[in-house]
Amino acid sequence: MKMHLNLATRDLNESIAFYRILLVAEPAKHYDDYALFVTEQPGLELALDLDPETNVREGAHYGVVVETPAEVDATIARFKGAGYPVDVEMDETCCYAVQNKVWATDPDGRRWETYYVLAETEERDNEATTCCGGPAPAEADTCCVKDADAKAAGESGCGCGSNTAGKESAVLA
């Protein structure tokens, strides 16, 4: 079984460059106004349609669940090596699980997390974590802080579907 997603993009070539890194794949089809990635891990068909007027919906995100913590590390290295900014969380309690994850944003503003669940937990977050907790989502985005200093200062990087721009929701397994 594969998931199929079709995303509109304002700049097809920039989006292809981003998804090459995220999916570790080349497009199976590539035209001036369309590209198609087909991957086994994750089982996905991702179609990209050129639409200079696209507007990414707020308040959601995409995710890729990986099978080992090393895959999160490899994703971090790929994005950093290509010059993309990332938000990294290691051993963070978020959404009732302890996770390692990295966040990156595609050229149209969609937030993508690549994550591995280290352990399930009964806590949504804890005192050391601001992930998906803190103020109500309408008040602030408190998830996915960039580092411990940023977390201590109350800064955040992306959000778990809270009040942040440029996210759409789907988990790809």
Helices and strands as residue ranges (DSSP letters): E 3-9, H 12-23, E 29-31, E 34-39, E 44-50, E 62-65, H 69-81, E 87-94, E 97-105, E 111-120, H 148-152, E 170-172
